Amino acid sequence: MLALINAYLQAYKFQTSYDCSSDTIVMAFCKPCLVFYSVLTFLILNGGPSHVLAKVFMVVMEDDPIISPKSSQKKVMRGEEAQKYKAMTTTKHDIFLDSFLPAGSYKKLYSYTHLLNGFAIYAKSEKAIKTLSGAKGVRLIQEDIKMAKMTTYTPRYIGANVVWPLLGGAEKAGDGVVIGMVDTGIDPSNPSFLSTSDQAKPPPASFKGTCQTGERFPPDSCNGKIVGARWFARAGQATGEFNATMHYASPYDPDGHGSHTASTAAGNFHTPAISKGYNFGHASGVAPGAHLAIYKAAYSFGGYMSDVIAAVDKAVEDGVDIISLSLGPTTITSGPASFLNLLETQLLLATKAGISVVQAVGNGGPDANSVVSFSPWITSVGASTTDRKYNKSIIIGNGKVFSCGGLSPSTPGETMYPLALADDVSNTNSTGGSSNCQDPDVFIRSLVQGKVIICMFVSSNYYEGDFLAGIVDTIQKIGAAGVIITDRSSSDSDIEYHPTFPTSIPSAIVVNSADAQALLEYYDDNLVRDKEGSVTKFGATIRILDGRRAIYTREAPVVAEYSSRGPDVDDMQMQAADVLKPNVMAPGHHIWGAWSPTSDAMVEFQGEIYAMLSGTSMATPHVAGVVALIRQRHPKWSPAMVMSAIMTTADVTDRSGRPLMARRDGGVLERATPFDMGAGAINAARAVDPGLVFDAGYRDYLQFLCAVPGVDDAAVLRAVGVPCPPSRARWCSDLNAPSVTVASLVGSRRVDRRVTSVGAENETYMAHVQAPDGVAVRVSPDTFAVAPGATATLRIVLNTTAPGNTFSFGEVVLRGDKKHTVRIPLAVFPAAALSP
């Protein structure tokens, strides 16, 4: 054994040179972000100045992981062989660190063995990292960065209910498929995850995960629905941010975000979504029969990439089929390309292992270039609205009706109640005024009894959930009949859509300035004051109607304003990439899902077990659930085939054939482009039977990386551990993707696409082209026949006809004679035309 150790140390002896370039140590540049109740995100802390000594770093070694980028899928180590290699690799990491770094100067947090061969360490000085960067056998060092969260009717809205009967019914839809949720954990006691003895199903034999027990996560938490659960917080522990009392040293979800996403993907069928004592409907996951494996790696203080990478590594080792990531980096990491950060390359190896990866595209919209999910091997998901609306109204004494926001009950009966401005029913000597209704002690109880109180707020305070909660708490304590909340300014409140703040008392939020003005004028016109200005008669009356019952308008989905937009970028210089992002959009706005009663992330749902959230975090598990349905129906399909099926069958028009719309700054609606919605709105019913698919594998993605502008062979070798192949793709657009994106079309470009028939019979397709502005598009052959399992090659030639200064959009649609329609979005920047 001693001889083995000595030989190992000799193999990893010091190199004489030291490279401190940004390629070796990747720095994080965190930016502050606002937290809105309607767009659930983490409050991102600044990464801190570069001279801070104690930091977490991820180190990748040159040795192979268990799933080697050099080996084929058939030669991947499994079973006992893999476990022995894992143990040996972990020991090597320990020996390597002990040989180069003094005891006490570092703490090893993780050994990565499955997708990456490396480790994460908490280094107490820059000298330690300099030492490691100069050591032989080290391939790459990257500084840890923060990650951010990007949250029952929607299965029906996206067509999943049409697929369920094909899979044996709702309870069996997704059966045998394990979705790995990398998030904030799960509350195993929530009804969406409970499993009775007759419902409990063992996980597939290929899944080897286990359940870590701990506080609020007893041994029986893994019950057939939940089949594995682990937690990862060593980076947060090393930085001192993790608090076991607050964050729970177990897979339990104290935040709510992870429970919400898990229930959206695979929550039990037809579970009552009860909040504030009211049943808002019956919730179902998109794949109610699928299993859940939980990998808790995010917390209220954020998440660290090193913890997320450890979670993904373990998920792949456990044998999940899908990884759902409602998390993303807070910014683009430095380096030669956005596709080469450690998480992106790790997820590439996950797809090599046959695992579909679904990730939130981010909540940075409607700004362009705001996506934080970059790579073509990841299905990146944007968020849309649904046609579910909550209509809240108030009726005043003169018969006028105003549309408002708020999920609350009505005032009892059909009685009209006296209306009073908060200032008129409070002590005149109260400091700071009473109109914001934050202090119950300033109110005169005899004057507020039986009245509806008008409370004023500044629109910016709306996003501070505790402000509205403070109003509701005050109204409850003073015994008023209800509350009207409106903005004190004369302009429309800058609040997205109608607010849905839920309360257990009658309430309404008036955000339209004209309505607010009319309401206050009506109040003043029916008010009688004495000479001192005190009110002697409250003549205005009001009735608050129930706003908790949803209506379904059959409206088409609209891209939510906060959903991040393309184009995708190659690097920190924001150079546009030849990759379409987002890939698809799914419902993400006002989504009901499971919640943790211990969560204080959203004060309006504190103590509840179901909550309504918005964000691309909520859209992502919808797609993960559809992936589970597809994989159950087609277990041999590759991740690329599954992504292709979802993209080429997405909806781009409403039921009347009108194009889908996107919400821009200020709520303006414009026609959606592929940079807003990707290929379109997901349609599960068509995705299980797409007709044709575009397949791609690890070598195709390697060719893509080697074609990225500014990326050389050394950068690819350092990132993925294998060199570029001798025969290389010329353009990134050569990747066999179900879309075509060209960030700079100079003259002409030929793009070849290979399609594989997954239909049940021979089918003849005809190509129809809608060319982007300034671009001529020719497809050959324009008609082709393909048999089941056979492939056909399409050549798409793009020519600049009118150079422009922005991207333009079009599509190639392949219509089959067996009713299959395959849509290929085009996004092209016609930069220049070549002279004849």
C-alpha positions, 0 to 999 in steps of 0.5 A, a space after each residue: 500500500 505504501 508503494 502505491 501511495 508513493 507512486 501516486 504522489 510521484 505521478 502528481 508531483 509539482 509542476 515548475 510553472 504556475 498559470 494564474 489566468 482566468 482559465 485556471 481560476 474562474 471568478 464569480 461576478 454576482 449581481 444583486 437582484 430584486 425579489 418579487 412575490 410573483 417571481 420567486 427568486 433567491 436574494 443573491 448575495 454579492 460574491 465579494 471582493 476577490 481578495 477574500 481568502 476563505 473560499 470554496 473551489 471545485 477542482 477537476 482532475 485529469 483522471 476519468 470519472 466513472 462515466 468517462 467522456 472517452 468511453 461508450 455507453 456500453 463500457 460504462 462501469 456499473 455495480 461493484 466495479 463502479 463502487 470500487 472505482 469510486 472508493 479508490 478515486 476518493 482515496 486518491 483525492 484525499 492523498 493528493 490533498 494531504 500531500 500538497 496542502 498543510 493540515 488545517 489549511 483546507 477542508 474537503 467538502 466533496 469528492 466527485 466521482 461519477 460525472 467528474 473526477 474531482 473535489 470541492 474544497 474550502 480553502 483558507 488562503 489563495 496560496 492553497 489554490 496556487 499550489 493546486 493549480 500548479 500540481 500535475 494531474 489538475 485539469 481545471 479549477 473553478 471558484 464556486 458561485 451562487 445559484 438561484 431559484 428561478 414556482 391544478 389545472 395545468 396538466 389539462 392545459 398542456 394536454 397531459 391528461 390526453 396522454 394519461 389514458 395511453 399510459 394506463 390512467 392518471 395514477 400510472 402516468 410516469 410509472 417506472 420513471 424517476 425524476 431527480 429534483 435538485 431543489 430545496 428539498 421536500 415536505 414528505 407529509 404533504 398530501 401530494 406525496 403521501 402513498 397508502 400501502 395499496 398505492 406504494 410502488 417500489 422504484 425500478 430495479 435500476 434505481 439505487 438511491 437511498 433516503 437520508 433521515 433527519 429532522 422532519 424527515 423520518 424513515 417512512 418518508 420514502 414511501 413509493 412516491 418518494 424513493 430517494 432523498 439526500 441533502 447537500 450543504 457543505 459549501 454553505 456550512 463552510 461559509 457559515 451560512 447554513 444554520 441547522 435550526 433554520 435550514 434543517 440538516 435533512 432532505 426536509 424542505 423548509 422553504 417550500 420551493 422544492 415541494 412546489 416543483 416536485 408536486 408540479 412534476 409528479 404530485 399525486 393525482 386529484 389532491 385538494 389544494 387547500 389554502 387559507 381554509 378554502 379548496 382552490 381545486 384539485 392539484 395533480 402532477 403532470 406525471 402523477 405516477 412517476 417516482 421522485 428522488 430528492 436532492 436538496 442543494 438550495 436554501 434561503 441563503 441561496 445555493 452553491 454550484 459545488 453543492 449542486 454538482 455534488 447533488 447531480 453527481 449523486 443523482 446520476 449514480 443513483 440512477 434517475 431518469 430525469 434531472 429537474 433544475 429550477 436553479 441557475 447561476 446568478 451570472 455567466 461565469 468567466 472563461 472562454 464559453 458559457 457552455 464550458 462551466 463545470 455545471 454545464 459540462 457535468 450536465 453534458 455527461 449526464 445526458 451521455 449517461 442517458 439522463 434528460 436534463 430540464 432547467 429553468 431559463 431564468 427570471 431576467 425577462 423581458 431583457 434580451 440576453 437574460 437566459 442562464 441556461 445555455 447549452 444545447 444538451 439542456 432543455 431550457 424552459 421559459 414561463 407562460 400564463 394560463 387561461 385560469 383567471 381569478 376575477 375579484 370585484 367590488 360594488 359601491 353604493 352608486 352601482 359602479 363595479 370595479 375589477 380588483 385583485 385578491 384571493 379572498 372571501 366576500 363580505 357576508 350576505 348581499 349587504 352593503 357595508 359602510 366604507 371608511 378611510 383609515 385616517 377617518 377612523 383613527 386617532 388624529 394624534 397618531 404619528 406617521 398617519 394611519 392610512 397604511 394600516 400597519 398599527 392596530 393601536 391607532 384605530 378607534 375600535 367603535 368607529 371601525 366595527 362593521 366597516 370596510 376600511 380603505 388602506 393606502 400603500 405605495 406600489 413598491 411596497 406591494 412586493 414586500 409581502 409583509 406589508 400587505 400581511 401587516 394590513 390584513 393583520 391590522 384589519 383582523 385585530 381591529 374587527 373591521 368587516 373587510 379592507 380595500 387596499 389601493 395605491 396612494 399615487 395618481 398613476 397605475 400601480 406597477 404591479 404585474 397583472 392582477 395581484 393574487 394576495 390570498 387572505 382569509 378576510 374580505 379584501 380587494 386590491 385596487 391597482 387601476 388609478 382611474 378606479 381608485 380615483 373614482 372610489 375615493 371621489 365617491 367616498 368623499 361625496 358621501 362623507 359629512 364632516 363637522 367644522 373641526 373636520 371630524 366625520 359625522 356620517 359615513 355615507 359611502 357603502 361597498 360590497 366585496 365579492 368572492 375572488 377565490 373561484 377561478 374561471 377558464 377563458 380558453 385564452 392562449 398562453 402568453 410569455 410572462 414578462 419575467 421569463 428570461 429571453 434569448 438570444 443565448 450567449 457564448 461568453 461574458 461579452 454577450 456574444 450571441 450564440 448559434 443556439 436557441 434558448 429558451 427551448 420551450 415554454 410551459 405554464 409558470 404564472 400563478 401555479 398552485 402546488 405543495 408548500 411547506 408550513 414552516 416556510 417564511 419565504 412568502 408571508 401570505 402562505 405562512 403555515 399553509 400546505 399549498 401555495 400559488 407561485 410564479 416563475 420559470 421555476 414553476 414552468 420547469 417541472 411541467 416539462 420534466 413531467 412531460 419528459 417522464 410521460 415520453 420516457 415511459 411511452 418511449 423508454 429507448 429514446 435518447 435525451 435529444 430525441 425527447 427534447 426534439 419531440 417536445 420542441 417540434 410539436 409545440 404550439 405557436 398559435 392559439 386556437 384561432 390560428 393567431 400567433 402567440 404573444 409575449 409581454 414586454 416592459 410595461 405590460 405591452 403585448 407583442 408577437 412572441 419570437 423564438 427568443 421569447 418562447 423557444 419553439 412554442 408552448 409545450 403540447 404533451 399530447 403531440 409530444 408523445 407522437 412527434 412523427 420525426 425526431 432530431 437525434 444527437 449524442 455526446 460526440 455531436 455535442 463535442 463537435 459543437 463545443 469545438 466550433 464555438 468561436 474563441 474556444 480552442 482545443 486546450 479549452 475543450 480538453 480542460 473542460 471535458 477531458 477529451 480533445 476535439 476530434 480530427 474532423 470538426 464541424 465548421 459552425 455551431 449551427 451544424 449540431 443536429 438540433 430541432 432548430 436553426 440559429 445563426 448569430 451572424 449570417 454573412 452571405 450564405 450558410 448550409 445547414 444539414 439536419 438528419 431526421 429519424 422517423 418514430 412513426 408507426 408507418 411510412 410517411 411522406 413529408 413536404 417542407 413549407 418555409 416561412 423565411 426570416 426577413 432579409 433571408 432566403 431559405 431553400 430546403 432540399 429535398 422539399 418532399 421526402 418519404 421515410 419509413 419507421 426507424 429510417 432517417 432522412 437528411 435535409 439541407 437548409 440553405 440560408 442566404 442574406 438578401 437584405 442585411 439588418 441590425 437584428 435577428 429575424 425569425 421564420 420556420 420550416 414546417 414539415 407536414 406529413 401525410 399521416 397528420 404529423 407536423 414537425 416545426 423547426 424554428 429559424 432565428 437568423 441575424 442577416 449580417 451581410 450579403 456577399 457581392 455577386 
